[in-house]
Amino acid sequence: MEELQIKITCTPLSHICRVNEKIEFFITANKALPLEVTLTLDGEALLETHTLVPPARLESSLPFPGFLRCKAKYADTAAECGVGVDPDQIEPLMKEPEDFDAFWEESFKELEAIPADFRKTQCEGIDGYDIFRIDCANVNGLRFYAFLALPCEKDKKAPLMVQFGGGEAYISEQGFRTIPPATEEQMGVKCAVLHYQLPPYAPVVNSEECKARHEEFLKEIGLRRYVYYGLDSPKKFYAYPSILGSIRLLHIVADMPEINKDAIVYCGASHGGGFGIYYCCFSKLIKAAFCGVPNFGDIAGFLTGRHVTDSNAPEFHGHVNTRKYFDAAYCARRITCPVLMSVGFIDNACAPTAVYSIYNNLQGPKMIYNKINHGHGGAPGEYRPLYRMWLAERLRELLPEEER
């Protein structure tokens, strides 16, 4: 039996329009079944509900900047289409805390008062690279962990690629060994690579052990995800030690004699996209960054139904006063280095309204890639080559002419 297939298209074809401009959604399917069709503010506040048999047409508009999303569903089959309405005018809903800068200045001073106790342990290398586990002392009695790859050639200082994963952002030693050669291929030059681990435990050796070790950790803290840890207090919230510890490791690595500290770039998406915004804000060492579908923008927007919360997590509800110090849109106001971002117009993890609240506040050279027909993970074929070429070009601009 043929599976049901639903499709939604729209005008304008660019999926971008102005406030009060007419938007048309066209719903088609390969079966004439009654579909539940909804119009929402970026997947959150419900505006309209209809039962329609395709082919069908819906007309609407928005009287303010945001994202209008149409969803058509039958049983477990669904399709979505999103339109940005003056997306370049979207700002975070909540006013920035007056003590935002003071909070972070005090936090970094607290970190500086703790001896770094930096540890660097060499592990099995790979062709062309020496591999190290590194970690340092952090706030809250924790340690922060990462892997570092240094090119074996010592005749010149290496540029540095900084990376942070998506999801729960854990990595194994085995998994890290695949990253430096891939980075060299993508960037066109041999880079040192600094790749962070988010959870505050030592990374495992083998990739197949990663999930089991992390599940064990989650049982220890009694949560389904580490990102929900410490929501009752800004200085206990998981992102607090994660930001401080990773910035400390970045500065330690940048001071190594093998590193060209004038040629440091960043690459990350989702969770890693959000943390890339943090790194560009809190350290001037990052000279350019690709921050794909970043998290942590407009953290209070869900309160008025502007968009779904980060990863649509109910755990974040009621904790705006903690998370307001971690809104990436506020961090963006302090960023002047070149940043390339991306956004999925039907992203249910990092909603486009929230992403644009970050992008619109960047103060330096910036570009955004609109994935108008995709959500969080999907993308057109040109997407990855495009952002890799952009980042490679930014890196080459930072290098001495003879090394480009």
N, C-alpha and C positions, 0 to 999 in steps of 0.2 A: 504493500500500500504506500502510495506516495506521501512523503512527509509534508506537513504544512510549512509553507514559506511565506513570511510576511515582509513587506518592504515599505518604507516611508521615505518619500523625497519631499523637497520643499522649494518654494521660491521665497526669497532670492536664492539663486543657485550658489552664491558665495557663502550662504548660511550666516551672513552678517547684514544687519539693517539698522535703521535709525529708530529712535523712540517714536511710537505711534504709527510706524510704517506697517502696511499690511503684510502679514505672513500667511502663506498658504501651505498646508500639509496635504500631501496626496498619499493615500494608503491603498496598497494593492496586495493581493495574495493569490496563491494558486488554487484556493478553495473558497467558495462563497459561504463562509462561516461568520456568525456574529462575533465581532471582536470588541473587547473592552478597550476603549480608547480614552486616554487621559491627556490633559495639558497641565503641566506643572511648572513651577519656578525651579528649573535645574534639578528636577527629581525630588523636590521636597514639597513645598506648599501646593496643594491641589487646587487648580483653577477651574477645570471643567472635566466632566465625565460623560462619555457617550457610549452607546452600543451601536456599532456600525457594521454593515456588511460591505466588504470591498467589491469593487473600487469605490472609494469614498474620498471626500474632500472636507478639510476643516480650515476655517479662516480665523485669524486672531491677530493680536498685537500686544505690545507691552508699553505702558505709559512711563516707564523708567528704565534705566540701564540694567541689564541682567541677561539671563539665558532662559528662553522659552523652550520647553522640551515636550515633544509629542511621543507617546508610547502606545503601541497597539499590542494586545495580548489575547491569546486564546490558550487556555490550559497552561502548559509549560513553555509554549512558544511565544516569543515576543520580539518586537523590533522597536528601535528608538530613533529619533531625529532631533537634533538640537540646533537652535538659531541664536546667535549672539546679537543682542540689541544694544548698540553703542557700547560694546565691551571695553573700549578704551576709556570709558568714563566710570568704570566700576571702582569703587573705593571700599576699604573695609568698613563694616557696619559700625564697629565700636571705636571710640576715640582712643588713641594711643595713651597708655598710662604716663602720667607726668614724671614718674620716677623710673621710666624704662632704662634710660642711660645709667642712672645712679645704681639701679639694681644690678646691671651687668658689670659696671666698674667695681662695685663692692665684691661681686662674685669672683672676678678674676684676681682681685687682691687676696681673697681667701685662699684661692688656689696657689698663688705665689708663696703664701706662708707655709705651704706644705712642701717638704723636700720632694723633688721629682722622683728620686729613686729609680732612674731610668735603667731598664734592663734590655739587653740586646743579645739574643741567642741565635747562633747560626744553625740552620738546618740544611737538609739535602738541597743542593742547588740544581740548576738546570743550565742548559747550554747558553752561555753568554751572560748569565746572571748568578750572583750570590743571593741567597734567600735567607731572611732573618725573621724571627719572631721578636717583636718589640712590645714593651708595655711600660707604664709609668704609674706612679701614685696619683690618686685623684681625690676629689672631695667625697664626703660621706663615707670615708673608710674604704672606698672602692679602688680598683685598678682599671686602667683602660688599655685595651689590647689591639694590636694591628699586625699586619705583615708588611715587610719592606723588601723590595728587590733592588739591588744595586748592580749596574753593569760591571762586568769583570774588567773591562778596559778602564784604566785609571789615568789615562793621559789627558783627560779633560773632565770638567765638571758636568754632570748629567742634569738635564731638565727633569722635573718631577711631575708625575701625574698622580693626583690625589683622587681616591675613589671611596664611595660608600654605597652599600647595596640597598636593594629595596626590601620590602616585607620586614621581617624581624632582623635582617641584615647580619646574619652570622655566616661564617665562612670557615673552611677547613684548610689546612696546610696543603693538602693535595689539590684542592680546588684553586688555591692561589697560584700554584705553579703554572697554570694555563694562562694567567692574566698578563704577565710581562711580555711574552712573545706576541700576543694578540694586540697589546697596546703599541708595540713597536711597528707592527704591520699597519695599524690604523693611523698612527701619527706620522709615520715616515721617518722617524728618528728613534734611536734607542733611548728610552726614558727610565729613570728610576721610578718605581711604583710604590705608593703608600696606600694600602687598602685597609680600612678600619673594620673592626668587628664591633657591633653595637652591644650585645649582652656582656655584662661584666664578669665573664669567666674566660679562662684560657681556651683558645680555639682548639678543636680536635684535630687529629692528624688526617684521618680518612673521611672522605666526603659522605660515605654511607653512614657515618656515625653522627653527622650533624643534627639531623632531626631528632634522634633519640636523646642526645645530650641536651638539646634545647627544651624538649618536652619535660625532661627531668628538672631543668631549671625552673620552668613554669610551675611545676608542682611544688617546688621549694618556696616560691613566692605566692602561690595560691591564685594565679591569674591565668586567663586564657591567652593573653598577649602581654609582652613586656612593656609595650607602649602605654599601658594603663597603670603602670606602677607609679605610686606617689602622687596621685591626682589631688590630694587634699592640700598640698603645699608646693609652691614653686621650687623650693630648694630640695624637695624630695622627688619631684617629678622626674621620670626617667631621662627626659631630654636635657635636664640641667647638668648632671655629671657627664652625659654623653658629649655635649657641646664643649664643656671645659676640658675634659680629658683629651678629646681629639684635637683641639686647638693646641694644647700643650705638646702633644706628640708631633704635630705639624711643625712647630717652632723648633723642637729638638732636632728633627730630621733635617729641616732647612739649614741648620747650622753645621751639619756634617760637612767635612771637607770634600766629599764626593759630589755634593749637590750644588747646582747653579740656582741659588735662591732668587735670582731675577727671572727665572723661567719656570714658574710653578702654575699649573692649570688644574682644573677640577672637572670630573665627569661623574654624574649620578642621576638617577631617575626615581620618581615616586618618593619613597622615604629618603633615598639618596638625593633626589632633587631638592627637597625641603632643607636637608642638612647642607647642601651646597650653598643655599641662600644664607644660612647661618655662618658658614665659613667665610664667605665673601664679606659679610657684615663685620665679623669679629676679628678678622685677620687680613691685613693688607698684603700678605704674602701671596694670596691667590690673585693672579693677574688676568685670568679669563676663566669662565665656567660655562659648561652646559648643564642646565638643571631641567631635566625632562619631567613633565607632569608633576610638579612639586606639590608636596603636602604642606599643611600648616598655615594656609592663607585664610584670612577672614574668619578666624576661629569662632566668632560670635554670630556669624551670618545665619546659622541654622535657627537662631532664636526667633527670627521673623520669617522663616521659611524661604530664605534666598537660595539655599542649596542644601544638599545633604551634608552631614558632618563628616570629618575625615574618616574615610573608609566606612561611612555610615554606622559609626559605633555609638551605641547608647551609653557606653561607659563615660564618654566625654560630656554628656549632658550634665548640667549643674556644676561644672568645674571651669567656668569661663575665667574666674578670678585667678586661678592657677595658670591657665594656658595663655592669658593675655600677654605674658612676658615672652611668649614663644611664637607670636604671630609673625609669620615670615613677611607679611606686608610691611610691618614696622621695620623689620631688618632691611628690607629692600630700599627704604628711604636713606639708608646709610651706605649704599653700594654704588661705587663709581666705575668699577672695572667692567669690561665687556661681558655681557651675559646673553646666552641663547637659551630660550625656554621653549617648551612645547605644551600643548593643551589638547585634550580630547573633548570634543563637543558633547559626547554622550558618556563621559567618564563618571562612574558611580563611586569611585574611590577618592579621587582628587577632583572635585567638581570644577568646571570651567569658570564659574563665577569667582570661586576662591582663588584659582590660578591667576586670573586676570587682575585680581586685587593686589597680587604680588607684582606682576609684570608692570602694571601702571605706575608703581612707586619706585622702580629702579631709576637711579639717577645718572647712570653712565650709558655708553653705547649698548643698544639692546635690539634683539629680534625675537619674534615668537613664531613658531610653526604651528598652524592651526590644523589639527587632525579632525576635519569637519565631519567625517563619516565613521570615526572610531572612538572607542572608549579608552580605558586606562592602558591596556597592554598592546592593542593592535595598532597598526600604522601602515600607510602606503609604502611601496617598495623603496622609494627614494629617501625615506625618512632617516634611516641609520647612516647611509653613505653621506647624506647632507650634513647631519650634525657632526659626524666624525671629520669631514673635510673642513668644516668651519673651525672646529677646535684645533685641528692640525695646523691650519693657517695662522690662528692666533699664537700657537706655540712657536711656529717658525719666526714670527715677527719678534719674539722675545729673545731669540738666539743670536749669537754673533754671526755675521754674514757668512763666515767660512764654515759654519756648522749647519746651515740651513739645507 
